[in-house]
Amino acid sequence: MRGILTALLLFAALLIAPPAQARQAATLAIRGADVSSLAKSEALGGVYRDANGTTGDALRILAQNGVNSIRLKVWVNPADGYNTKTQVLAVARRAKALGMSLLVDFHYSDSWADPGKQTKPAAWQSLPFDRLKQAVYDHTYDVLDALRRQGTTADLVQVGNEINGGLLWPDGANSTWPNTAALLNAGYDAVKAVSPSTRVVLHLADGGDNGLYRWWFDNAASHGIRYDVIGLSYYPYWHGTLETFQANINDVAARYGKPVLVAETAYPFTTGDADGWPNIITGAEPYPGYRATPQGQSAMLAKVADIVRAVPDGRGLGLYSWEATWTAVPGNGWDPADPSSGNAWENQALFGYDGRALPALAVLGSV
């Protein structure tokens, strides 16, 4: 009798508890899209459609597909006047009204900051170091406090963008780690002064390079750099195999005891061009086994999400598809100082050349 009762109890437990595979498939906390180019796209006539072809608000289409977070970059004084506090406030208001969370990405530059360039804003060029540090604090505080005062407090903040070599060169280059630390901690302090619950992200590129991440975050620890989340860029055609990416993201989560987040990822849905400006990624199969098709884009995004979901101890927060709304709109090119520049990224957006949402958008919202 006891054996029969035990068997019945086990059977009941199996009926109540989902199988391990189902538990593993829980959606990520952050299913995000970088929409930094959206404000300018809309101002210049960009059109967005849902999967059925119905024209609508891009953010609402994202939300209806399950995207629950947006990422917005901030430049200090860009030539075109976009990606400033003005647009961040406006887009954040719309996103928060749709129930989305917000990641604010400070570049601390008038244009793109990345591993190859971390150019100080023109207005900060001649500042002595103490005043440069204060400028970082003041600029960070100003944008974030404005967001808080309008009721759209940032949930996550990147203090710097892809800061493999530090920020605000040459002063904050990590050839001089104490300076790097002072500038990053100034940004951290500004974030926490506005909202102690907002999490600070430190973001590097080259998400498959474990040597880089160990070197960088070991130095961050030894120099007292404060942060809450480790952010990675992982573009599979640039940053190593899926296996090396998985090994690295698992290692840094365990080694530093921090949540991890893919701040940027993307994949092409076509080899075609929509604006006559050469695309960055043009190959028919940029990563082995994943073709530049809507199906290949969806499969790659799902695979990256699976890797983040599998980070041990639940430390994988989620991911952002980079510039998901950067479609080919005349005037909305890569160079804020040159209206004639084109978009080299439109074949990696989550909207097709007809403005219609691609299958990968629904995948992103369900990962």
KOLVO-630417 format. One line per field, with one value per residue (C-alpha): residue number from 1; residue in three letters; x, y, z. Coordinates in Angstrom, 2 decimals. Layout:
<atoms>
i	[NUM  ...]
aa	[ala  ...]
X	[X  ...]
Y	[Y  ...]
Z	[Z  ...]
</atoms>
This chain:
<atoms>
i	[1  2  3  4  5  6  7  8  9  10  11  12  13  14  15  16  17  18  19  20  21  22  23  24  25  26  27  28  29  30  31  32  33  34  35  36  37  38  39  40  41  42  43  44  45  46  47  48  49  50  51  52  53  54  55  56  57  58  59  60  61  62  63  64  65  66  67  68  69  70  71  72  73  74  75  76  77  78  79  80  81  82  83  84  85  86  87  88  89  90  91  92  93  94  95  96  97  98  99  100  101  102  103  104  105  106  107  108  109  110  111  112  113  114  115  116  117  118  119  120  121  122  123  124  125  126  127  128  129  130  131  132  133  134  135  136  137  138  139  140  141  142  143  144  145  146  147  148  149  150  151  152  153  154  155  156  157  158  159  160  161  162  163  164  165  166  167  168  169  170  171  172  173  174  175  176  177  178  179  180  181  182  183  184  185  186  187  188  189  190  191  192  193  194  195  196  197  198  199  200  201  202  203  204  205  206  207  208  209  210  211  212  213  214  215  216  217  218  219  220  221  222  223  224  225  226  227  228  229  230  231  232  233  234  235  236  237  238  239  240  241  242  243  244  245  246  247  248  249  250  251  252  253  254  255  256  257  258  259  260  261  262  263  264  265  266  267  268  269  270  271  272  273  274  275  276  277  278  279  280  281  282  283  284  285  286  287  288  289  290  291  292  293  294  295  296  297  298  299  300  301  302  303  304  305  306  307  308  309  310  311  312  313  314  315  316  317  318  319  320  321  322  323  324  325  326  327  328  329  330  331  332  333  334  335  336  337  338  339  340  341  342  343  344  345  346  347  348  349  350  351  352  353  354  355  356  357  358  359  360  361  362  363  364  365  366  367]
aa	[met  arg  gly  ile  leu  thr  ala  leu  leu  leu  phe  ala  ala  leu  leu  ile  ala  pro  pro  ala  gln  ala  arg  gln  ala  ala  thr  leu  ala  ile  arg  gly  ala  asp  val  ser  ser  leu  ala  lys  ser  glu  ala  leu  gly  gly  val  tyr  arg  asp  ala  asn  gly  thr  thr  gly  asp  ala  leu  arg  ile  leu  ala  gln  asn  gly  val  asn  ser  ile  arg  leu  lys  val  trp  val  asn  pro  ala  asp  gly  tyr  asn  thr  lys  thr  gln  val  leu  ala  val  ala  arg  arg  ala  lys  ala  leu  gly  met  ser  leu  leu  val  asp  phe  his  tyr  ser  asp  ser  trp  ala  asp  pro  gly  lys  gln  thr  lys  pro  ala  ala  trp  gln  ser  leu  pro  phe  asp  arg  leu  lys  gln  ala  val  tyr  asp  his  thr  tyr  asp  val  leu  asp  ala  leu  arg  arg  gln  gly  thr  thr  ala  asp  leu  val  gln  val  gly  asn  glu  ile  asn  gly  gly  leu  leu  trp  pro  asp  gly  ala  asn  ser  thr  trp  pro  asn  thr  ala  ala  leu  leu  asn  ala  gly  tyr  asp  ala  val  lys  ala  val  ser  pro  ser  thr  arg  val  val  leu  his  leu  ala  asp  gly  gly  asp  asn  gly  leu  tyr  arg  trp  trp  phe  asp  asn  ala  ala  ser  his  gly  ile  arg  tyr  asp  val  ile  gly  leu  ser  tyr  tyr  pro  tyr  trp  his  gly  thr  leu  glu  thr  phe  gln  ala  asn  ile  asn  asp  val  ala  ala  arg  tyr  gly  lys  pro  val  leu  val  ala  glu  thr  ala  tyr  pro  phe  thr  thr  gly  asp  ala  asp  gly  trp  pro  asn  ile  ile  thr  gly  ala  glu  pro  tyr  pro  gly  tyr  arg  ala  thr  pro  gln  gly  gln  ser  ala  met  leu  ala  lys  val  ala  asp  ile  val  arg  ala  val  pro  asp  gly  arg  gly  leu  gly  leu  tyr  ser  trp  glu  ala  thr  trp  thr  ala  val  pro  gly  asn  gly  trp  asp  pro  ala  asp  pro  ser  ser  gly  asn  ala  trp  glu  asn  gln  ala  leu  phe  gly  tyr  asp  gly  arg  ala  leu  pro  ala  leu  ala  val  leu  gly  ser  val]
X	[0.00  2.80  4.41  1.14  0.66  4.24  3.72  0.46  2.14  4.98  2.50  0.57  3.78  4.62  1.19  1.53  5.16  6.12  8.86  12.42  12.28  9.17  10.72  13.84  11.69  10.53  10.79  13.70  13.14  14.35  13.22  14.47  15.04  17.42  15.30  17.74  17.16  13.36  12.72  14.65  13.10  9.60  10.44  11.65  8.63  9.56  6.60  6.16  3.66  2.68  3.04  -0.34  0.71  -1.29  0.51  1.00  3.21  6.53  6.71  3.19  4.01  7.05  4.98  2.22  4.85  6.07  9.05  9.14  12.16  13.80  17.36  18.12  21.56  22.48  24.93  26.04  25.79  25.31  25.36  21.80  20.25  19.04  19.85  19.78  17.77  14.86  14.28  15.07  12.38  9.80  10.42  10.71  7.31  5.73  7.50  6.69  3.02  3.14  4.57  8.16  11.28  14.10  17.86  19.68  23.03  25.41  28.09  29.75  30.47  28.87  28.74  29.42  31.54  32.78  36.00  37.68  36.81  35.85  35.99  35.27  32.40  33.64  32.48  34.55  37.74  39.83  38.47  40.99  40.40  38.46  36.08  35.77  34.74  32.19  30.88  30.24  28.34  26.34  25.39  24.36  22.37  20.67  19.27  18.26  16.71  14.61  13.39  12.58  10.72  8.45  7.66  9.78  12.76  15.43  15.55  19.07  21.86  25.02  27.87  29.71  29.23  31.50  34.25  36.84  39.55  37.98  36.11  36.67  40.08  42.82  41.91  39.83  41.69  42.29  46.02  45.44  42.99  42.63  41.27  38.94  37.68  37.15  35.07  32.99  32.35  31.28  28.65  27.66  27.24  25.03  22.79  22.35  21.79  18.77  17.47  19.20  17.23  18.40  21.02  24.32  25.63  29.26  29.29  32.04  32.00  33.56  31.27  33.19  36.58  37.02  40.55  39.31  36.48  38.67  41.36  38.84  36.68  39.63  41.04  37.64  37.63  41.15  40.44  37.13  34.86  31.23  28.50  25.54  25.32  27.80  26.70  28.07  27.79  27.63  27.42  28.02  29.75  32.33  32.62  33.47  31.46  28.27  30.23  32.90  30.20  28.39  31.60  32.42  29.01  28.81  32.31  31.89  28.54  30.13  33.53  32.12  28.80  26.81  23.78  24.67  22.89  23.40  23.22  23.55  22.99  21.63  21.57  20.62  17.36  18.51  21.58  19.68  20.14  17.38  19.08  22.10  24.50  26.61  25.53  28.03  27.04  26.43  27.19  24.52  25.53  27.40  27.56  27.71  24.29  22.37  21.49  20.70  16.97  14.02  14.22  17.97  17.56  14.86  16.89  20.00  18.10  16.46  19.85  21.46  18.46  18.79  22.40  21.43  18.59  20.97  23.42  23.71  21.92  19.45  21.96  21.05  18.75  18.00  19.02  18.48  18.25  20.36  18.67  15.59  13.75  16.61  14.99  16.12  14.74  16.44  18.33  18.51  22.00  24.89  26.65  24.80  26.95  26.13  22.44  23.44  24.96  23.01  22.12  24.42  22.20  18.73  19.14  19.47  16.41  13.31  11.17  11.48  11.97  8.19  8.08  6.42  7.41  9.62  9.17  12.19  10.21  7.70  10.61  12.26  9.06  8.71  12.28]
Y	[0.00  2.39  1.77  2.54  5.77  6.84  6.23  8.22  11.13  11.16  11.10  14.00  15.98  15.49  16.75  19.88  20.79  21.77  19.69  21.05  21.98  24.12  25.83  26.58  28.27  31.10  34.45  36.76  39.69  42.12  41.68  44.95  47.08  49.99  52.67  55.58  56.52  56.47  60.13  61.32  58.65  59.73  63.42  62.63  60.56  57.03  54.64  51.49  48.70  45.64  42.16  42.50  45.67  48.12  51.43  52.36  53.75  51.89  51.68  50.33  47.71  46.70  46.44  44.48  41.94  41.51  43.88  45.27  47.59  50.26  51.58  55.20  56.71  60.22  62.50  65.79  68.29  66.42  68.31  67.31  67.95  64.38  61.84  64.61  65.04  66.43  63.26  60.95  62.59  62.42  58.80  57.67  59.18  57.18  53.94  54.14  54.75  51.39  49.69  49.44  49.86  52.20  51.84  55.15  54.83  57.77  58.07  61.16  62.44  64.56  61.49  57.75  56.36  52.79  50.76  52.70  56.20  57.87  61.51  64.16  66.55  69.77  71.76  69.56  69.42  71.87  71.11  70.18  66.72  67.77  69.83  67.00  64.70  67.28  67.60  63.85  64.10  67.16  65.88  62.48  64.01  66.55  63.98  61.46  64.01  65.37  61.82  61.35  64.66  63.72  60.38  58.19  57.30  55.26  51.63  51.01  53.43  52.81  55.00  54.96  52.95  50.03  51.30  48.62  51.29  53.63  56.84  60.53  60.00  60.74  61.65  58.58  56.02  52.94  53.24  55.41  53.33  55.78  58.36  55.82  54.92  58.54  59.34  56.17  56.65  60.24  58.89  56.18  58.74  60.91  57.95  57.00  60.63  60.73  57.22  54.75  51.86  52.52  49.96  51.07  49.07  48.94  47.95  46.44  45.22  41.94  39.69  36.53  37.78  36.36  37.70  41.24  40.91  39.37  42.03  44.86  43.84  42.64  46.15  47.64  45.69  46.69  50.37  50.53  51.11  50.83  49.22  46.84  45.03  43.85  44.71  43.00  43.64  40.42  40.53  36.95  37.98  40.06  38.83  35.15  31.95  31.38  28.94  31.48  34.02  31.57  30.66  34.32  35.48  32.52  33.18  36.89  36.37  33.85  35.55  38.98  37.91  40.40  40.15  40.22  41.83  41.79  45.54  45.12  42.33  42.11  40.01  40.74  39.64  40.30  40.96  43.68  47.43  50.00  53.39  53.12  53.37  50.22  48.04  46.91  43.25  41.96  38.24  35.66  33.66  36.01  33.28  29.59  28.02  31.30  32.87  36.56  35.92  36.69  33.10  33.35  36.62  35.08  31.94  33.88  36.18  33.16  31.46  34.49  34.70  31.02  31.61  34.54  32.53  29.69  31.84  30.04  31.28  33.33  36.11  36.56  39.59  39.75  41.46  44.46  44.26  47.19  49.94  47.84  50.79  52.24  51.79  53.51  57.06  59.81  62.12  59.63  58.36  57.38  60.78  63.47  66.13  64.95  64.79  63.05  60.06  56.84  54.00  50.99  49.08  48.92  45.25  44.44  46.33  44.48  46.18  45.28  47.53  47.88  49.08  45.87  44.11  41.11  37.69  38.37  41.06  38.51  36.23  39.01  39.63  35.98  34.94]
Z	[0.00  0.92  -2.48  -4.26  -2.27  -3.02  -6.72  -6.67  -4.91  -7.42  -10.29  -8.78  -8.34  -11.99  -12.99  -10.84  -11.53  -15.08  -16.66  -16.53  -20.21  -19.65  -16.62  -18.68  -21.33  -19.03  -20.78  -20.08  -17.75  -20.44  -24.03  -25.37  -28.44  -28.94  -30.63  -30.48  -34.14  -33.87  -33.04  -36.09  -38.30  -37.35  -37.84  -41.37  -42.33  -41.30  -41.41  -39.32  -39.84  -37.86  -39.28  -40.99  -42.76  -40.65  -40.11  -36.46  -33.73  -33.71  -29.92  -29.71  -32.34  -30.29  -27.12  -28.83  -29.86  -26.28  -26.23  -22.69  -22.62  -24.77  -24.92  -25.82  -26.35  -25.23  -27.01  -25.48  -28.37  -31.67  -34.94  -35.88  -32.47  -32.02  -29.30  -26.68  -23.50  -25.52  -27.54  -24.63  -22.53  -25.31  -26.29  -22.67  -21.91  -24.72  -23.79  -20.11  -20.97  -22.77  -19.69  -20.95  -18.86  -19.90  -20.35  -20.91  -22.70  -22.10  -24.79  -23.25  -26.74  -29.46  -31.72  -31.62  -28.79  -29.21  -28.82  -31.62  -30.46  -27.23  -28.27  -25.66  -26.42  -27.97  -24.96  -22.64  -24.69  -22.65  -19.20  -16.50  -15.09  -11.98  -14.09  -16.63  -13.82  -12.68  -16.24  -16.32  -13.06  -14.07  -17.54  -16.18  -13.34  -15.61  -18.04  -15.41  -13.07  -15.93  -16.58  -12.89  -12.68  -15.58  -13.96  -16.24  -14.06  -15.85  -14.77  -16.07  -17.02  -19.00  -17.79  -21.11  -24.28  -25.29  -23.00  -23.78  -23.76  -21.23  -22.01  -22.73  -24.29  -23.49  -19.91  -19.14  -21.23  -19.17  -19.71  -16.61  -14.60  -11.69  -14.14  -15.73  -12.28  -11.24  -14.32  -14.14  -10.43  -11.08  -13.45  -10.95  -8.18  -10.39  -11.23  -7.59  -6.51  -8.81  -8.11  -5.78  -7.28  -10.86  -11.84  -13.38  -16.34  -17.45  -21.10  -23.24  -26.83  -28.06  -26.05  -26.91  -25.66  -22.17  -21.85  -22.39  -19.87  -17.17  -17.67  -17.67  -14.72  -12.63  -13.05  -12.25  -8.99  -8.03  -8.74  -6.90  -9.90  -8.80  -10.91  -10.72  -14.08  -16.72  -20.26  -23.36  -27.07  -29.03  -32.81  -34.00  -37.24  -35.29  -31.73  -31.87  -31.95  -30.05  -27.90  -26.94  -26.19  -23.95  -22.14  -21.55  -20.35  -17.96  -16.67  -15.99  -14.27  -11.91  -11.49  -10.59  -9.07  -11.15  -13.43  -17.13  -20.03  -23.79  -24.40  -28.17  -30.66  -34.21  -37.36  -41.00  -42.59  -46.16  -48.30  -50.13  -49.77  -49.38  -49.57  -51.87  -48.92  -48.53  -45.65  -43.03  -43.24  -46.77  -46.73  -47.47  -44.37  -42.00  -39.34  -40.26  -40.33  -40.14  -43.46  -43.96  -44.23  -41.97  -40.75  -40.11  -38.23  -36.04  -35.35  -34.37  -32.03  -30.40  -29.99  -28.33  -26.01  -25.12  -24.10  -21.87  -20.33  -19.53  -17.52  -14.15  -11.03  -13.04  -13.68  -17.36  -17.43  -21.14  -24.36  -26.63  -30.40  -31.56  -33.58  -34.23  -35.81  -37.91  -41.29  -44.49  -44.19  -46.22  -43.89  -41.02  -41.78  -39.58  -39.50  -37.52  -39.23  -42.78  -43.80  -47.04  -45.22  -45.45  -43.12  -43.20  -40.77  -42.30  -43.23  -39.52  -38.26  -37.07  -39.71  -43.37  -46.35  -46.63  -43.01  -41.87  -38.65  -39.34  -37.70  -35.46  -33.63  -32.37  -31.46  -29.46  -27.54  -26.58  -25.69]
</atoms>
